[in-house]
Amino acid sequence: MSSGYFDWETAYGQYHNRFPGYKKQPVIGITGNFGEKGCELAEGYFESILKAGATPVIIPPFEDRDALANVLEHVDGLLLSGGGDLNPLFTGEEPIPQLHSVNYKRDLAELLLIRLAYDRQIPMLGICRGIQMLTVALGGSVYQDIYSQQADRQLLGHDQQLDRRYASHTIQPTADSLVLRRLLGEAPVAVNSFHHQAVKETGPLLRVCATSPDGLIEAVESAEYKSVLGVQWHPECFILRQDESMMPLFRWLCEEAGSFREAKALHRKMLTLDSHCDTPMFFHKGIHFDQRDPNILVDLHKMTEGRLDATIMVAYLAQGERTDEALQAATAKADRILTQIEEMAAAHCTGVDLAYTPSDLLRLKNAGKKAIMLGIENGYAIGKDLSRLRHFRDRGIVYMTLCHNGDNDICDSARGKGEHGGLSAFGREVVQEMNRLGLMVDLSHGAESSFYDALELSSTPIVCSHSSCRALCNVPRNLTDEQMKALARKGGVAQVTLYKGFLREDGEASILDAIEHLNHMVNIMGVEHVGIGTDFDGDGGIPGCASAAEVINFTRRLLAERYNDTDIAGIWGRNFLRVMQLVQDSRTC
């Protein structure tokens, strides 16, 4: 046959004419149902994904850990399809008589898939059973049977006999919805309904974003500013009668997956450096850096999940007494913490190593390893002894924060009493010696007087490793616009921090506030003078970017703000490393 539908050789030739110039699309993994004949999937799911502009692939139910990890490494989004009831044993409950058939093949596989995808920030849309699986996997609960367990109220018919392609009742998006209301509007939305289980409690990671007239939860979305959405109805059925009213849901998933795909590609080619974390503060708890340790925000697993290449771990010292004995103890403590970091890196040398220069960071990234640089937070560590600076430089630190929350022998703190009026005479010697030794001078926590003194005195640019904007959050610890302008004129950098108290004076800070601070810093200083110092494990971490696992979310926000690849690479470390290289190259002893 030479023409028409069955002329497959012509179609084959058309593909050759297009490749390799095909349109690259995000890949959406769709969880397959499991029936008598094995893995199966209703047509509406993949047709909706195709129409939304992405490539669908079916994920059959399996529990192999390596295979799950490989799947998640290669998909850009997940669509969790509908199906049978969840086995209540997975939620610690016994089955009630009204429970329908459960699918032993799907439950554990999907719970693992969802939790692992959530850790990796992969966008997800759950449909019917999918919303219930999302909820359970993320700490919520479901009704086994709404009609028997909600017998005290009049319920709608949630298991319609009507054709699946048509709506049977309405749902109302909530006023505080960030996603669903934007996609489907504020007015009641007509939906179909095929379920007798439903979300009971969302848990801490999700929030209700739509209900039905009888009060049942019909949609949930992330409470953590992540790309996670679940709906109780079957939006994929509508497209089968050319009704596109539900397509915004699928376009949202595909757009989020496209953003995630772009961010992953960017992280592969750029070096990402967090200029300040306090993970050593938790060493006394016996943390496991090679595991996904719930006690810390930075570990090998989270750095891998968030695609963070490097972090500067600091030996933090609270400001204490300044007697000779106390100063000696402070030096000893700083040494002890640096030793603990070295020992931790040595214990997990197949996955992480110490870095001392920007070239070390690039070498380790190319070798597939994470990198840790060393710093000291609070010049209290050197006491009144200038020689200790060389000692700590030789131990490998790349910067020292001159003070913390209290004046010391070097300078006045932003939260001090103005003891010296800026740098002390000894502090001036410290800055000059740091210049000679090739150490970055860090003025986060410093008083304005200390900042300007160091800026004027230093022969190399200074940095603020974890600071935000006083114009947006009026705390003395933050930088004024004038400070930022002066810092930029001298070639320095300021790293926006994710500590909630430095982002908002009232209310709960989120990634949106951090982006607002970063945008303000860029407007004042220029993008080449701005970076990120999270303060993870030093009480840093906010919804949307709560740990090293979530730093890729920050990249996605930068892309949404229309920063280009070069600017994002600068923000994620190149700007800070430019100064580090200049400072190290200026070393004279």
N, C-alpha and C positions, 0 to 999 in steps of 0.2 A: 504494500500500500504506500503510495507516494505523497499523499496529502492528507490534511485533516488532523483530527485529534490523535490518531494513532501513528503519525509520522514522527516517531521518536528520534530518528537520525537528524532531522532538521532541528529539532529542539536541542539535540546534543551539539550540533554545529553552532547554534546561537549562544550556548554557554561558552564555547571556545572564543567566540567573538567578544565576549564580555570580560572573561578572566584575563589578567588578574585584577582588572579594574572594577571589581564588584563593590557595592556599598557595604562598608564595615558597620555592623550593628551590634548592640549589646546582646549577650546570650542569656536567655531566661530559662532556668531549670524549672520544669513543672513536675511536681510529685505525682507519680502514677498511682491509680487505684489498683487493687488486687482482687481479682474475681476468680471464677472457676477456671478460666482459660489463662490465668496469669496476669501480668501487668496490662492495664488498659487505661484509656483516657478518652473522655468525651470530647467531641469535635470542637465545641465552643471555646475551650481553653486555648488551644493552639491557634485557632482562627483569630481570636481576639488579640493574642500576642503578635501574630503576623501583621494584622491590620494596624496595630499600634507602632509598628516599625522596628520590631526586634526579632531575633531568631530563637524559636522555641526548641528545647530539647527535653526529653522525658527522663526523669530520674526514677528508676524502679525502686521499690522498697528493699533496702539491704542495710546491714548493720556493720559491715566491715569498716573499721576505723580508717585504714589507709585509703580505701576507696572513697569514703565520705570526704576526707581531706582533699583528695585529688579533684573530686567534683566541685567542691567549694572554691578551689583555686582557679577553676576554669569557667565558672559562671559569674555573671555580673548581677544577677537578681534571681529571686525565687518566687514562684507562684505555687501556693499550697492549695491543692485541689480538694474538692469535697469527697464524701464517701461515708463509710459506716461509723458506728459509735466508737468512742474512746473507751478502752478497758479501764474501769474505775480503779483497778488495783494499782495503776500507775499514779494515782492521786491519793493512795492510801485509804480508799473506800472499798466496801463490799458492794457487789452489784445488787440493784433493786429489781423486782419482778418486771418492771416496765422497760428495762434496758433492752435494746434491740441487739442485732448481731454485731459483734466486735471483729476487728481484723487484726489478728496477732502479727501478721506480716508487716503492717504499716506503723503501728504505734511507737515502738521503741526506735525504729529507724527515723521516723519523722521528728520525734522529740530530740534525738541527738542532732539531726540535721538543723533544726531550728536554733537550738542553743549554740551550736558551733557557728552558724551563719550570723547570729546576733553578735557573738564575740568578734567576728570579722567585719562587722558593719555592712553586711550584704543586704541590699534593699529587699523587702519581703511584702507580698500581698497574700493574705489568707482568705479563702472563700469557704463559707459554710463550715464543714469540718475543719478547714484551715484556720479559721478564727479561733476555734476551740483549742486546736493544737498549739497555736501561737500562745494563747492565754496560759495553758498548763505549762508549756515549756518555759515560760517567763515568769512563773511564780503565782499565777492566778488559779481559779477553779471554775468548774462547769457543773451545770445541773445534768444529772443522768437522764431525767425526764421532766420537762417543765410542767406538764399537766398534773402529775402526781405530787411533785415537789413544790409547786406554786398553786396548790388547790384553793388557797384562801383568796385568790383574786381571779377575776374574769379575764381569760386569755383569748386572744385572737386564734383563728385557725392557722397555725404556722406550718402545716404540712398540706399544702394545697393540692386539690385534685385537678385544678386547671392546668392546661398546657404550660410547660416550663418557660416557654418564650414570652409569657404574659405576666403582668404584675397582678398581685392579689391583695396587697395592703400597702400602707405607706410607712415610711420611717422619717424621723425628724433629726437632722444634724444639730448638735449642741452648739450653743453660742460661742463656746471657748475652743471649738475645734480649729486646729491649725491646718489640717490637710483636707479632711472630707468636706467641710463646708466650702472650701475654696474650689473643690472639684465638682461638687454636685449642687452647690448653691445653698441658700438659707431656707427655702420653702420645703414643705414635705415632699419626699421623693417616693414615687411608686416603685415597689420592688416585688419580686416573687419570693416564695418561702417554702422550703422543704427540709424541715428539721424538727426534732423533738428534744434535742439537747441544745443548750445555749450557755453563754458566758454568765457565770454567777458573780465572781469577783475578779477584777482585772489584775490584781496584784500591783506591785510598786512600779513596774516598768512600762505599763500601759495605762491608758485612760479612756473612758467612754467618750465616743464622739458622735453617737447616734442611738436613739431608742425608738421602739415602736409605740403606738398609742397605748398599749397595755403595760408599758414600762419595761419590757425586756430590752436587754442590751443588744443592739443590732450592728454596731461597729465600734472598733477600738483603734487607737493609734498610739504611737510612741509617746511616753511621757518624758522622754530623754532627748528630744529633738533628733531622733533617728528616722530613717526611711522604713518605717514599719506601719502597716495598715491591715486591718482585718475586717471583713464584712460577713454578716450572717446569711445574706441572700446569695443567689447565683447570677451574678452580672454577666457571666460568659454566655448564658442562654439567649440573651436579647439580640446579639449580633446574628443569630441564626435566622431571624426574620428581618434582617437589615435595620434593626433598631439600634442606633448608635448612642442612645442616652447613657449607657454605662461605659462607653469607651474612655471617658476621662480617667477612670480608675486604672485601666490598662496602659494608657499613655503615661500616667503618673509613674507607674512601676517602670516602664521602659525608659523614661527620661531620667529617673533616679538611677537606674542601672547604667545608663549611658554616662552619667556623671561619675559614678563609681568606677566604671571602666576607664574613663579618662584620668581620674586621680591615680588609679593603680599604675597606669602607663607612665605618668609623671613621676611617681615614686620610684619606679624602676630606673629611671635615667638621671634623677637628681639625688644629691646627698641630703638627708634630713637630720638635723641636729637640734635637740632640745638643750638650751644653754644652762638650764638649772633644774636639778631634782634633788630631793632630800631622802632618797631611799635608805641610805646608811642609818638614818634615825631609827629604823626598824630592825637592824641587825640583831639586837638583843632578843628579839622574839624568835630567833631561829628560823628565819625565812628561807624559802627554797627558790632561789633565783632561776633555776632551770625548769620550774613548774609554773603553772598558772596560779600563783599564790594569792589567795583572797586578802592577805594582810598588807599587800603592797600594790602600788599603782604602776610600778615599772618592774618588769621581769622579762625573761627571754621570750616567753609566750606572748605577752602583751606587745612587746616591741615588734614581734613578727606579725601579729594580727593587725597592728596599726601601721605596719611598714615604716617604722621609725628606725633609722640606721644607727644613731648615736645619741648619747646623752652625757651631760657633764654632771657627775655625782659629786656633791660637796661634802666636806667634813664640816658640819654645822656646829657652832659653839654658841650657846646662850651667853649673854654678857653677864659676867659674875664679878666678884671682888677683884681688886687689882693689887693685892699684896703679892710679894715675891713668890710665896708658896702657891697662891691661886694662879698666878701667871705660868709657873712651871707646870702646874697640873693641866692648864689649858693647852700648852704645847704638847704635853704627853697625850692628851685626849685626841688632839688633831692627828698626831702620829699614829695612834692606835686605830682611828677610823680609816685613815689612808691604807694602813696595813690590811684591815678587814676587806676593803674594796679590792685590793690586790689579790688577797687570798680567794675571794669569791670569783674573780675573773679566772684565776689559775684553776680553780676547781671545775670550771665549765668552759675550758679553753677551746673545745670543739665548736662552741657557738658564740663566744664573746672573747674580746681581748682588749687590753688597754691601748689607748692612743695618746700620743703626746704632741702631734703636729697635724695640720690639715692633710698632709700627704699620707699620714698613717690612716686617717679616716677613709680616704679613697682606696687605699690598699686593702683595708679590711672589708669594705663594701664589695669590692671586686672578688674577694675571697669568700663571700657569702657569710661573713661574720658580723655580729653587732659590735659596736665600739663603746667604750666608756672612757671619758676623759675625767681628770681629777681637778677639783677646785677646793678652796677654803672659804667658808662663809663666816666672816668676822675675823678681822685682824688681831683680835684678842689672842689668837693662836700664837702670835710671835711675841706677845708681851711688850717689853721695852728693848728687845734684843734684835738689832738689825740683821745680825748674822743668820738668824733663823729663816729669813726670807730665802737665802741661798739654799739652806737645808731643805726647805719645802719645794723650791724650784727643782732641786736635784731629785726629789722624790717624784716629780712629774706633774705638779699642779700647773694649770694654764692661766688661772686667774685667782685673785684674792679679793673678796668683798671687804672693804676697809672696816666696816662696822656692822652691827646688827641693831637690835632695839635697845640702845643705850650708848652713851658716850664711852669711848675707851681712850687709850693713850695715844691713838693715832688721829682721831677726829671726832666731831660731833655727829650724833645720829639724828635722823628725822624725828625720832621719838625720845631724844635726849634732853638735856638741860642747857645746852649751849655752852658747855664748859670751856671750849677753846676758841669759840668764834669762827669755827671752820676746821682747817687742819692745824694740828699742834706743830711745834717745831720738830718734834720727832716724826710726826706724820709727813712733813715735807721731805724729810730724809727717806721715809718709807716709799713715797711715790717715786722719788728720783732713783732709789735702789731698784725698785720694780722695773723701771724703764731700762736700767742697765742690765738687769737679769732677763729681760724679755718676758716679763709677766704682765698680763692684762690687769689694769686698775679698774676695779668694779665699784661703782658708787650707788648701786641699789642699797637702800636703807640709809644712805647718807643724808645729812641735813643739806639744805640748799647752799649754805655757806661752805660746807665741805665739798660739795659738788663743784662749785665755781672755783674754789681754791685749787682742787685737783685738775680741773679742766685747764686752768691757766698755767699751772706748773708742769704738767706732764708733757714730755717731749713726743709722746705717741698718743693716739686717740684713746679715750677712755670708753668704758662700756657701762651699761646698766643691765645686768644679766636677767633681771626679772622685775620689771617695773611697768606701770600703766599710767594713765593720763589723769592729772588732777582736775582738768577742765570737765571731765565726765564723772569723776568720783573724788570728791574733795577730802582726801586724807593726806597728811603730810608726807607719807611714804611715796606718793605718786609724783610724777614729773610735771612741772608747769610747762605751758607752751614755750615760754622763754628759755627754760632749761633745754627743751628738746631742740629748739632752733640753734642754741649755742653748741649743743653736742654735735649736731649735724655739721655746723660750720667747721668744727675741728676734726671731722671725719669719723666720729664715733657712732655707736649703734645703741639703740634701746630695744629691749626684748619684752614684748607684751606678756604679762603673766596671767595665769588662769586662777589666781587666788580670788575667791568670791568677794572678800572684803576690800579688794583694790579695784573691783569692777563696778560695784553698785553700793551706794550708801544705805539703801533700803530694799527690801524684797530679795527674791532669790535670783542670783546671777546665772546666766547661761552662756552658751557659745555665741548667742546673738550679741551679748554685751561685749564679749572678747573681740568679736569682729568689729564692733563699733569703735572700741578703743584702738584697734589696729588701724582702721581706716582714718581715724583722727590723727594718729601718729604719722601715717603716710602723708596726709594732707599738710601737716606741719613740717615734717623733716625731709620728705622725699622717700620713696620706697626703698632706696639703697641704704637707708640707715635704720631699718626696722627688722625685727625678728621675733622669735618666740622662746620664752623661758617659762615653762609651765608651772614650776614649783610643785610638781607631783611629789607626794609623800611628805610635803611640808605644808599640808592643808590646801594645796592646789588641786584643781580638778573640778569641773563644773558640768552640769547636764549638757550633753552633746559632745563634750571632750573631757571625759571623767577619768581617763587613764591613758597609758601609752597605747593601748589597743584601739583608742578612738581618735588618734591624731590625724588619721586620713580623713575624718569628718571635717577637720579644720581646712584641709586642702580642698575638699569639695565646696566648702563655703567660700573660699577664696576664688575658686573657679566661677561660682555663682555671682560673685562680686565683679567679675570680668577682669581679674588680674591675669596677665599672660604668663606663659610658662617660665620666662626669664625672671619675672618679678617674684613668682612663687618660689622658685629655686633660691632667690636672694633672701626672701623672708624665712625660708626653712633652713637657713644655715650659711649660705654663701656670703651674706653681708657680715655676719659675725666672724666667719673664718677669714674674710679679707682683713679684718682688723687684727685677728690673731696672728696671721702670717706677717703682717707689717710689724707688729710688736716683736715677734720672735726674730724676724730678720734684723731688727734694730738692736738686738742684744749686743752688748759690748764686753760682757764678762761672764 
